[in-house]
Amino acid sequence: MALFPRARSTVGLDIGSGFIKAVVINHGSGHPVLEQVAIARVADDAIVEGEVMDPRLVADAVRDLLATAQIKTKDVTVAVGGRDVIIKKIPMDRMKEPDALDVIRGEADKHVPFDPENVELDFQILDPDGEGLEMQVLLVAAKRELVESKLALLAEIGLDARVIDVEAFALHNAFERNYPEAMRGVVALANIGHETTIVNLLEDGVPVLTRDLPIGVRRLREDLQRERGMPAEAADRVVRGGYLDPALAPHVASRGEEMALGIERAAAFLQTASRPSAQLSRVYLTGGGSRVPGLAGVLADRLKVPVTPAHPIERLDVAPDAFDGLSMDEVAPLLMLPVGLALRTAA
């Protein structure tokens, strides 16, 4: 259900622990066109594990980015995620959506390990046209303080939230747009960020399981600083390099094994909870960490499935000057989440 009328242009704002990303998508022609991209680094430790440690510093950084890019709208779409968000597929007695609204909180109490008085809930019936006595429902619960802190940060910047989405759903939104062929069977989308990798398992196009792994680009960079004595900037160049530096290889292998184990466990849980035939068939990588040389090979060797990069502009029209002053090849992998956010308001 669209809570707001369709806007001609929408802004997806992703305030990450490594970078702030903003994208503008224009819907005026009847199909989305990526019109503008803006990106800026976040000061180290300003955001740790998704928590804003210095709200004023982060607010100033976002404000400066939008001003420099001349993005003037005050309405943006943002997302929440992390351990304070629960996404779960649950069975319920079959009923119409208005009736489900009345009983969903009682159902959530059985599945959500948060204080029910301090939770924001949403849900989607996955099989609304089914005929059985039970229906499958995708339940989403977020701690209210997580939502309120996001709104407070936006207020500090002078922005309003058109929509507050869930990170896993925003990633799925952009992924589905660009990879419709991946909406069959069981696939994993791994968004490898600065501190965290979001693993989103899809079954026939439905995001049914999400896991946050505490592995990202920062861990690899710190490995090189600690064990090789590299300065931060030099380590960062190696991590984002186009070839596998011998100094990086063992760390990629180690962190890649950790990541593969997390994906394996998520896939095994889905297989147990769903059906034995729900075998993982492919892994798609996005986010800044998808550029780490050698990582896709490590994951493919361990998981025994194809591992390929996923780009948020694979099937999205892009205005000629959208990446003005930026390298499209370097920046595009970081944009799956903000593109998904900007696409959301077009629905």
N, C-alpha and C positions, 0 to 999 in steps of 0.2 A: 504494500500500500504506500503510495507517495504522500508524504505529509505536507509537501510543499509543491507548488506548481513548477513545471520544468523551467529552469533558467537557461538563458542563451549560453552563458559560460559558467563553469563551476571550477572551484579551486580545491584540490586535494592537498592537505598539509600534513606531512609526516615529520614529527619532531623526534628524531632518533638520537641514540647516545653517541653516534659518530658524526652524523650529518643531519641537517635540516633540509628537507626536500619539499618543494612546492611545484605543482603542475597545474596548468590552466587547460581545460578541455572545452572546446566550443561545440555546442550541439545545434547551432542555428541552421545547418544544412540538412538536418534530419539524421545525420550520422556523426559520431564523435570525431573530432579532429584535435590532436594534441597541438596546442597553440603556443605554449610557453613552458619552459623548464627553468627553475632557479634552484641553486644548491649552495650550501655553505657548511663549513665544518663547525662542530660544536666543541667548545673548550673541554679539555680532558677533565673528567669527573664532574662535569656540570650536570650530567644525567648518568646515574648508575643503576643498572638492572631495571631500567624503565622508570625509576623514581627521579624526579627533578630535585636536585640537591641545592641549586641556586636559581630560584625562579626568576629573579630580576635579570641575571646574566642571560638566561635562556630567552626570556621575553625580549630583551634588547637585541639578541641575535636574530630572532624571528622578525622583529620589527625592521631591523636593518636589511634583512634579506628581501622582504616584501617591498620596502621602499626602493632599494637598488633595482629590483626587477620591475618597478612601477606597477605592481599588482595592487590595485586600489580597493578591491572589494573587501567588505568587512565580514562576509559570510563565507565560511570555509567548512570543509568536511574533514574530520579528524577520526582517530581510532584509539581504542584502548585494547590492552592485551596483557599477557603475562600470567603469573600464578593466581591473580585475583579475578580472572575470568574463567568460567567453566563452560565448555561446549560438550553436550552429550546427547546422543540419540537414545530416546526412551520410547517404550510402548505405552499407549493409552487406549482406553475404551474409545471406539470410534464415535465421533461427534462432529458437529459443525464448528467452524472456527469461533463464532460468537459464544457458543457454549463452552468451548475449551478455555476461553479467557477467564471464565468463572472458576475453573478447577485447576488451572495450571500452577498456581502458587502451592496448592496442596501437594501436587505431584512433585514440584521442585523441592519441597521439604525432604522428600525421600532420597534425592539425588545430589543435592548441593550442600557442601560442608561449610556453609557460611551462615551467619546469623540471619534468619529470614526477614528480620525487620530492617536490615541494612543492605538489601540486595535489589538491584534493578534486573528485571526479568524480561525476556522476549522469547518467542518461539515461532516455529514454522512447521506446519503439517507437511510431511514429505510425500504422502500418498493421498491427497485430498479426494481423489476419485476412486479410491479402493472400495471394495465391497465386503471385506472381512469384518469381524467383530472388533479387531484391534487396528490401530493406525500407528505409524511411526512418526514421532515428533522430534525435531531438532530443538533442544532447549539451550538457551544461552542465559547465563547469570553473571553479573559483574557486581563487585562490591561498590556500594553507592559512593564511598569516599574516593574511589578511583575515578569515577565519572565527575564528581564534584571538584577534584583537584585539577582535572583537565579543563573544566569550565573556568575555574579560577585563573589558570594560566592564560587562557584565551582572553579573559576579561582584562588581565594585566596588560596584554598586548593591544587591546582595543578591538578584539575580534569576537564574532558570534559563531556558534556551532550550528550550521544548517543541519547536519546529521552527525551523530557520534556512532561510528561503526565499530566492529570488532576486527582486529588486525587480520585474523585468519580468513574472515569473510571478504575483506577488501582484497587480499591477495588472490583469493579464489575468483573474485569478480573480474580482475584483470586477466588472470590465467585462462579463465573460460572464454573470454573474448578473443584471446590470441591463439589458443590451442583447443579448438572444439573437438579435435580428434582424440584428445586425452580424456574426454568425458565418458569413456567406456572402460569397464574393468576397474582395477585398483591401481592407482598411481599415487606417488608422493611428490608434493611440491615442497622443497626445502629452501626457505628464504634465509640466507646466511648473512646476518648483520654484523654490527660492530662487536656486540657482546653476546648476542643470543641468536640461535638458529630456530626459526619457527618451522616445524614439520607439520604439514597439512596433508592428511590422507584423504583421498577422494575415492568414493565407490560409486561408479556410474555417474560421475559428475557431482555427487553430493558430498560436501565436506563433513565427514563423520567422526574424525578423530584429529585432535591437535595436540602437539607436544612442544614445549619450549626447552631447548637444550642449551646449557650454559657454555656454548662454544661459539666463538666468532673470530673475526679478524684480529681483534685486540689480543686474544690469547696467543695467536701465532706471532704477532709482533712482539709480545712480551717474552715469548720463548727465545726469540733471537736476541733480544736485549739482555736477557738474563744469562743465557748459556753461550752466546757468541760475543757478548760485549758490544753489540751494535748500538749506535745512537738511535733514538726513536725514528727520526726521519729516514735514515738509511734502512732500518728494519721495515718501515712502511713501504719503501720503494721495492724491496725484495718481495714482500708479501703480495704486492699488486703488480709484480713484474709479469712480462709475457712469456718467460721461460722458467723452468724449475731450477733455481739456484741450488748448487750442492749443499749450501749451508741450510737451506730451507727444507730439503727433501725429508730428513728424518722427522721433523716436526709436523710436516704435512701428513706423513704416514701415521704418526701417533694421534694427532687430532682427528684425522679422517677416520681412523678406527673407532674413536669415541663417537663420532657423529654417526657412523654406520651402525654401531651398536644401538644407539637411540632410535634410529629408523627401524632397525630389525625388531626391537621390542614393541614399538608402536604397531608395526605390521602384524606381529604375532598376536598382540592383544585384539586387534581388529578381526583377525582370522578366527580367534576363539569366540569372540562376541558375535560375530556375523555368521560365517559359514566356512567350513574347511576349504572350499574351493576359492575363497577370496584371497588369491595369491597376488602379492605385489608384482607388477609387470614392468614398471619403469619409474625412474626418479628424475625429476626436473629440478635444476638448480637456478636460483636467482638471488639477488642481493649482492652487495659488494664482495662477499666472500666467494661467490661463484667464479670470480676471476682468479682465485688463488691457483697458480700453476700446479698441476699434478693432482689436485684434490678430486676431480671427477674420476680419474683413473683409480685412485685408492678406493673410492666408494663403489665403483663398478666391480672391482676385483673382490671386495668383501661381500657385497650384496648379490652378486651374480645376476644383475639385471642391467639394462642399458641406463646410463646416466648422461643426461644432455642438458645444456643451458636453456633457460627459458627467458625470453625477452618481452617486456610489456608493450613493445611497439611492433611486434611481429606482423600483426594484422590490423594495426591502428594507423589511420592516416595522420601524417605529421606535416605541419606547416613548414615552409622552407626555412624560416628563421627561428624555429622553436628552440633549437639548441645554440642560439647565437652566443658565440664566445666559448662554448663548451665542446668537449669531444664526445660525440654521440656514443662511440664504442665504449668509452670509459664510464660515462654517466648512466646510460640506459639500464644496465643491470640493477642499479639502485632504485629504480622507479616503479617496480611492480606494485608496491603498497600505495604510494600517492596516486598512481594512475587508477588503481582500483577504487580509491576514495573518490576521485573526481568523476569516474564513471557511475558511481552509485547514485548520485543525485539526478542522473539522466533517466532513471527508471520510473 
